Amino acid sequence: MEIVSSIAGKIADCLFVAAGSQLGYLFHYNDNIKDLKERVEELSGCRERVQVKIDIAKRNGESIFIHVQNWMKKVDKNSIEAKKFFENEVKTNKRCLKGWCINLRQCYRFSKEAKELALAVSDLVRQEVGRFEHVSTPASPSVVVSSSSVFSFGRFESRNSLKKQILKTLTDDDNINIIGICGMGGVGKTTLVKEISQQVEEEKIYEKVVMVVVSQKPIIMKIQDDIAVILDATKSLPHSSELARANFLRDRIKEKKRILVIFDDVWERIKFDEIGIPSWSDHRGCKILIISRSITVCNKMRCQKNYTVEMLSEQESWDLFSKSVGLTNENSDENQIAREVIAKCGGLPIAIVTIAGALKDKNKHAWSNAARQLKTSILARIPGMGSDVISSLKLSFNCLENDETKSLFLFCSLFPEDYKIPVECLVRYGIGLRWFGDTDETIEGVRDRVHAIVSDITYSFLLIYGGKNCVKMHNIVRDFALTVTSKYDHKFIVKAGTHLQEWPSRDTFEEFICISLMANFIRELPGGLKCPNLQVLLLQGNKNLVIPDYFFQEMKDLKVLDLGQTNIRSLPVSLSFLINLRTLVITNCELGDLSMIGKVTKLEILNLSYSSIEKIPISFSQLSNLKLLDVNNCRPLELITPGVIQSLQKLEELYVNRFQNWKSESENLRSNASLVELQALSRLTNLHIHIPNLDLLPKFLSFQNLFNFSLQIGGDPYLQNYLDMSRYSRTMILQQINIPMMQEWVKGLLKKTEFLIVETIDNLESVSHNLVEEGFK
C-alpha cells in the first residue's frame, strides 16, 4: 500500500506541475503577446541590417553565402507567420469583446503559440548577431567586370581620365605604394577599380590582383581567408593564430614580383602588418589601393595620393540612363520626363541605374509617377530606390561619428535643393538649438566645432563643398535625409524653394519641431497657429511677407527664427511671446521700430545685417544674454542709444562696420554711443567697426580676449566692399590719419594684424621701423 501511495503521490505532483505549466499560458497571456511583438520588431531590424549588406554585396558582384540566403528565407517565413498570428489574435479579441466573454481555450492557444513563435524568432536573432558580420564572398575582378556591362564606365570621359591618372600612378610612380580612391556611396568607386584591376591583370602589369571587402567592422581572420582564396593558398593557411596566418600570407605575397592588393569598403583604419601585407621597404613590388567613402579614412591609412570619384556630367548621366533603360527615340514623351529624372539624380550612377531599371519596359504613367515622386522627395516609393540607393546612403549616415554630427547633417535638409548653405549660418542656428548641450561654450568654440563637423561630413561625401565657407547637399542625399528625420524625433515640414504661395494646409502643426518654408512666394501667414513644440521656423526669402500680430503667440518653445529677406516693415506684438527664442535673424529688411526685440530677453544671437534700420533703441539694454549683435552693412543706422552697448556685458561678437556717429568720451551728455562703452565688454572676441577719425578713440581699451577684428580708422567706410579680406581674421585699414596720434591699444592691435592697408598716412616711419623689427603677423 505504501508503494502504491508513493506512486500516486508522484503522479499527482507531475499532474500538478503540468497543470501549472498550462495555467501559466493563461496567466501570462498578455506578457507572451507583448514579448512576441518585441521579438518580431528586433528581428525586423536584424533583417534590415543583413539586407543592406546583401544589397551592397550584390552591387559589387559578390556571391551571397548559402546560410545567409537560408536565414533570410526563415526570417520571411517567421514574419509571415507572426503577421497572421497577430491578425487572428486581434479578430478573436474583437469577437470576444462584442459578446462580453473570455474564451479560455482561445487564450491558452494564442498564448502558447506566441511563446513558441517568440522562441523561434529569438533563435533567428541570435544567429544574425553571431554569424552575419559578412554575408558574401568577393568575386574575381575579371569575372565581375564586363565591357558590355551597362554600369561600366569605359565610355565616360570623366572616368576614363581618372582611370588613366590612377593607372599612371600604379605603373610609373615607384615612390607611391598606397593610393586612396574616395567618393560618395554609389558613385562607382568599386566599379571603376574593378575595371582598373582587370586591365592591369590582363596587360600583365601586375602578376596578381587581390581584392577583398573590409566592411564596417573588419574581422582580420575573415580578410586573411579571402586573400588566401585569391592566392590559392587556403589549404596551407595556418588555423592557429592571426599572427601565424599574417606571416604566412606575407611570405606568399612576397613571392609575387608585382602584386596589387585592393581593400574595398574601408570604414576605419586597418593595420596591414596584422593582415599580412608586407611593408613598402620589405616588398617594393606590392602596391595597395584603398576604397573608402571617407577622405579621413584614406588619410589615416597613410595614402600618399587620393583620387576622388566625382558625379557624372549631365551628358554622361543621359548616356548611362538611356543605355540602361533602352531609350532610343529622343523625341518620345518619355524623353522629357527622363531629363527631369536625370536632373534629380544629380549625376549619381547608382540612382540613375536604379531608376532606369525600375522604368525599363514601363508605360508613360509609370515614368510620370517616378518623376513626381522624385520632385516630392519620396524616394522609397520608387521601385528599387529603397533597397539600393537609400540603403547605401544609410550606411554612410550610420557611420557618422555621433548624434551631434547626425543632427547637423539632418538640419541641412531644411534648405532648398542646390542651396549654398553658409557654415556661419549653421553656427548661429546651432547656438540657438544648443546642439552641443546647454553649456557656456563661447561662440568661437561652437564655430570651431561646427566647422569640424561639417568637414567630417564633407569628407564622408554626404555634404559637398559649395564655395567659400559654404556647403551643399546632393539632391538624392537631401531626399534621403528627409526620409530619416522622423526616426530621430525630428518632425520636419520642409517645403523650401518649392514655389509655394500659401502656408501649407494641415489639420495640426502641434507635433512639428522644424518648419522650413524659405525661398517661396508666401505673402500672408495664418493667425492663431498652435505650434507648442516648434523650435525652428525658417521663412527667409518670402518677399513682402505680412505677419499677423498674434502669429507667434502659440510658439513659446521657438528657439530659432529667420525672417531675412522678407521685407517686413514692422514686428508683430506676439514676438514678445517667444520667451525661449535664442537666435533671431532679420536681414535685408526695412524695419522701423525695433523696441519689441528688447522683450525677447533670452536672445543670444541677433542678426540685423543689411537691413534699413536707423536706430538701436534703449530696450536693447534688456538683452542681458546677448552674445552676438550683427548690424554690419546697415547704412541708414544713425543712432545707437548711449548705454546700450555697455549693458550687453555677455557680448562676444559685435559687427557694426557702417556706423559713423560715435561720440567722444569727453562729452558729458552724449546723444549717441561712445567707443569707451566697449571697455565694459570683457568677453569680446570679435569686433568689426569703423572709426571716422582719431579724435573718437578712447585713451585706453583693454581687449584681452580679442583675437578676430576688422578695424578701419578714417577714410571711406565702404572701401571694405571692394576688398577680399575673408581669408584673414585680423584686418586693419588706416586712411588719412596721423600715426603718432594713434592710441597705444590701437598700436597693439596693429602688431597682431594679418591684413593691413595704409593710405595717405602722415609719419608712417614712426611705427613702420618698429613693426619691421618686431615682425608682421
GITAWO-V278800 format. One record per pair of residues at least 4 apart in sequence whose ideal C-beta (glycine too) atoms are under 7 Angstrom apart, sorted by the first residue. I is the first residue (numbers start at 0). J is the second residue. Records with the same first field share a line. If there is no record, write none. Layout:
I=J, J
This chain:
0=4
1=5
2=6
3=7
4=8
5=9
6=10
7=11
8=12
9=13
10=14
11=15
12=16
13=17
14=18
15=19
16=20
17=21
18=22
19=23
21=107
22=26
23=27
24=28, 107, 110, 111
25=103, 106, 107, 110
27=31, 110
28=32, 106, 110
29=33
30=34
31=35, 110, 113, 114, 117
32=36, 88, 113
33=37
34=38, 117
35=39, 81, 113, 116, 117
36=40
37=41
38=42, 117, 120, 121
39=43, 78, 81, 120
40=44
41=45, 124
42=46, 74, 120, 123, 124
43=47
44=48
45=49, 124, 127
46=50, 74
47=51
48=52
49=53, 67, 71, 127, 131, 134
50=54, 386
51=55, 390, 393, 394
52=56, 134
53=57, 63, 134
54=58, 386, 387, 390
55=59, 391
56=61, 63, 134, 135
59=189, 212
60=138, 143
61=135, 136, 137, 138
62=135, 136, 138
63=67, 68, 134, 135
64=134, 135, 136
65=69
66=70
67=71, 131, 134
68=72
69=73
70=74, 123, 126
71=75
72=76
73=77, 123
74=78, 123
75=79
76=80
77=81, 119, 120, 123
78=82
79=83
80=84, 116
81=85, 116
82=86
83=87
84=88, 112, 113, 116
85=89
86=90
87=91
88=92, 109
89=93
90=94
91=95, 105
92=96
93=97
94=98
95=100, 101, 102
101=106
102=106
103=107
104=108
105=109
106=110
107=111
108=112
109=113
110=114
111=115
112=116
113=117
114=118
115=119
116=120
117=121
118=122
119=123
120=124
121=125
122=126
123=127
124=128
125=129
126=130
127=131
132=216, 218
133=214, 221
137=210, 211, 212, 225
138=142, 143
140=144, 193, 196, 197, 208, 210
141=197, 200
143=193
144=148, 151, 193, 194, 197
145=151
146=151, 153
149=322, 323, 352
150=190, 348, 352
151=194
152=158, 187, 190, 191, 194
153=194
155=159, 311, 315
156=160
157=161, 309, 311, 312, 315
158=162, 191
159=163
160=164
161=165, 306, 308
162=166, 191, 194, 195
163=167
164=168, 306
165=169, 178, 195, 306
166=170, 195
167=171
168=172, 175, 178, 304
169=199, 259, 286
170=204
175=303, 304
176=279, 285, 286, 287
177=287, 289, 300, 301, 302, 303
178=288, 302, 304
179=289, 291, 297, 300, 302, 305, 306
180=188, 192, 288, 289, 290, 306, 308
181=291, 293, 294, 297, 305, 307
182=186, 188, 292, 307, 308, 460
183=292, 460
184=292, 391, 392, 394, 395
185=347, 348, 349, 350, 388, 391
186=308, 310, 347, 348
187=191, 308, 348
188=192, 290, 308
189=193, 263, 290
190=194
191=195, 308
192=196, 261, 288, 290
193=197
194=198
195=199
196=200, 208, 210, 259, 261
197=201
198=202
199=204, 205, 208, 259
200=205, 208
205=257, 258, 259
206=255, 256, 257, 258
207=255, 258
208=259, 261
209=226, 229, 230, 258, 260, 261
210=261, 263
211=222, 225, 226, 262, 263
212=263, 264
213=217, 222, 262, 263, 264, 265, 269
214=264
215=266, 398
217=222, 269
218=222
219=223, 241, 273, 274
220=224, 241, 244
221=225
222=226, 274
223=227, 244, 248, 274, 275
224=228
225=229
226=230, 248
227=232, 233, 236, 248
228=233
230=251
232=236, 251
236=244, 247
237=243, 244, 247
239=243
240=244
241=245, 273
242=246
243=247
244=248, 275
245=249, 272, 273, 274, 275
246=250, 275
247=251, 275
248=252, 275
249=253, 275, 277
252=258, 276, 277, 282, 285
253=277, 282
255=284
256=284
257=284
258=284, 285
259=286, 288
260=276, 285, 287
261=288, 290
262=289, 290
263=290
264=290
265=269, 289, 290, 291, 296, 300
266=296, 398
267=296
268=296, 299, 300
269=274
271=276
276=285, 287
277=281, 282, 285
279=283
289=297, 300, 302
291=296, 297
292=395, 459, 460
293=458, 459
294=298, 305, 458
295=299, 455, 458
296=300
297=302, 305
298=302
310=345, 346, 347
311=315, 316, 319, 346, 348
312=316, 346
313=317
314=318
315=319
316=320, 341, 344, 346, 351
317=321, 341
318=322
319=323, 348, 351, 352
320=324, 337, 341, 351, 355
321=326
323=351, 352, 355, 356
324=355, 358, 359
325=359
326=333, 337
329=334
330=334
332=363
333=337, 363, 366
334=338
335=339
336=340, 366, 367, 370
337=341
338=342
339=343, 370
340=344, 354, 369, 370, 373
341=351
343=373, 474
344=350, 351, 354, 475
345=473, 474, 475
347=351, 473, 475
348=352
349=353, 387, 388, 391
350=354, 388, 475
351=355
352=356
353=357, 383, 384, 387, 388
354=358, 369, 381, 384
355=359
356=383
357=369, 381, 382, 383
358=365, 366, 369
361=365, 366
363=367
364=368
365=369
366=370
367=371
368=372
369=373, 381
370=374
371=375
372=377, 380, 381
376=478, 481
378=384, 388, 389, 478, 479, 482
379=384, 385, 389, 482
383=387
384=388, 389
385=389
386=390
387=391
388=392, 475
389=393, 479, 482
390=394
392=396, 476, 479
393=397
394=398
395=459, 461
396=405, 461, 483
399=404, 405, 408, 456, 459
400=404, 455
402=406
403=407, 434, 435, 452
404=408, 452, 455, 456
405=409, 487
406=410, 434
407=425, 434, 452
408=456, 461, 480
409=480, 484, 487, 489
411=420, 462, 472
412=472, 477, 480, 481, 484, 493
413=491, 493, 495, 513, 515, 537
414=418, 420, 495
415=495, 496, 517, 518
416=474, 477, 496
417=471
418=471, 496
419=465, 466, 469, 471
420=424, 425, 465, 469, 470, 471
421=468, 469
422=426, 449, 450, 453, 468, 469, 470
423=427, 468
424=428
425=429, 449
426=430, 445, 446, 449
427=582, 604, 606
428=432, 559, 582
429=434, 445, 449
430=442, 445, 581, 582, 603, 604
431=558, 559, 581, 582, 603, 604
432=534, 558, 559
433=437
435=440, 445, 448
440=444, 445
441=651, 684
442=446, 626, 627, 651, 652
443=447, 684
444=448
445=449
446=450
447=451
448=452
449=453
450=454
451=455
452=456
453=457, 462, 470
454=458
455=459
456=461, 462
457=462, 464, 470
461=476
462=470, 472
463=470, 471, 473
464=470
465=469, 470, 471
467=725
472=476, 477
473=477
474=478
475=479
476=480
477=481
478=482
479=483
480=484
481=491, 493
483=487
484=489, 491
485=489, 490
489=512, 513
490=510, 511, 512
491=511, 513
492=503, 511, 514
493=515
494=499, 503, 516
495=515, 516, 517, 518
496=518, 519
497=519
498=519, 520
499=516, 519, 520, 521
500=520, 521
501=521
502=521, 524, 525
508=528, 529, 530
509=529, 530, 531, 532
510=532
511=530, 532, 533
512=532, 533, 534, 535
513=534, 535
514=533, 536
515=537
516=521, 537, 538, 541
517=537, 538, 539, 540
518=540
519=540, 541
520=541
521=541, 544
522=543, 544, 545
523=545
524=545, 546, 547, 550
526=547, 549, 550
527=549
528=550, 553
529=553
530=553, 554
531=553, 555, 556
532=556
533=554, 556, 557
534=556, 557, 558, 559
535=558, 559
536=557, 560
537=561
538=544, 561, 562, 565
539=561, 562, 563, 564, 565
540=564
541=565
542=564, 565, 566
543=566
544=565, 566, 567
546=550, 567, 571
547=571
548=571, 572, 573
549=573
550=571, 573
551=571, 573, 574, 576, 577
552=573, 576
554=577
555=576, 578, 579
556=579
557=577, 579, 580
558=579, 580, 581, 582
559=582
560=580, 583
561=584
562=567, 584, 585
563=584, 585, 586, 587
564=586, 587
565=588
566=588, 589
567=588
568=589, 590, 591
569=591, 592
570=574, 595, 596
574=595, 599
575=595, 598, 599
577=599
578=601
579=601
580=599, 601, 602
581=601, 602, 603, 604
582=603, 604
583=599, 602, 604, 605
584=606
585=590, 607, 610
586=606, 607, 608, 609, 610
587=609, 610
588=610
589=611
590=610, 611, 612
593=612, 616
594=616, 618
596=605, 619
597=616, 618, 619, 621, 622
600=621, 622, 623, 624
601=624
602=622, 624, 625
603=624, 625, 626
604=626, 627
605=625, 627, 628, 629
606=629
607=612, 629, 630, 633
608=629, 630, 631, 632, 633, 654
609=632, 633
610=633
611=635
612=633, 635, 636
613=635, 636, 637, 638
614=637, 638
615=619, 638, 639, 640, 643
616=640
617=640, 643
619=643
620=642, 643, 646
622=647
623=649
624=649
625=647, 649, 650
626=649, 650, 651, 652
627=651, 652
628=647, 650, 653
629=654
630=636, 654, 655
631=654, 655, 656, 687
632=656, 657
633=657
634=657
636=657, 658
637=660
638=660, 671
639=643, 644, 658, 671, 672
641=669, 671, 672
642=646
643=672
644=672, 676, 677
645=676, 679
648=679, 680
649=682
650=680, 682, 683
651=682, 683, 684, 685
652=684, 685
653=683, 686
654=687
655=687, 688
656=687, 688, 689, 709, 716, 719
657=689, 716
659=689, 691, 716
660=671
661=671, 672, 673, 674, 690, 695
662=666, 669, 670, 671, 672, 673
663=673, 694, 695
664=673, 675, 697
669=673
672=676
674=690, 695, 696, 697
675=697
677=683, 700
678=700, 701
682=704
683=702, 704, 705
684=704, 705, 706, 707
685=707
686=705, 708
687=709
688=710
689=711, 716
690=695, 696, 712
691=695, 713
692=713
693=712, 736, 740, 741
696=742, 745
698=742
699=744
700=744
707=728, 729
708=729, 748
709=724, 730
710=731, 748
711=716, 719, 732
712=733, 736
713=733, 734, 735, 736
714=718, 732, 734, 735, 758
718=722, 732
719=724
724=730, 754
727=753, 754
728=753
729=751, 752, 753, 776
730=752, 753, 754
731=748, 749, 752, 755
732=756
733=757, 760
734=758, 759
735=759
736=741, 760
737=761, 762
738=760, 761, 762, 763, 765, 766
739=762, 765
741=745, 746
743=747
744=748
745=749
746=750, 766
748=752
750=770, 773
751=776
752=776
753=776
757=763
763=767
764=768
766=770
767=771
768=772
769=773
770=775
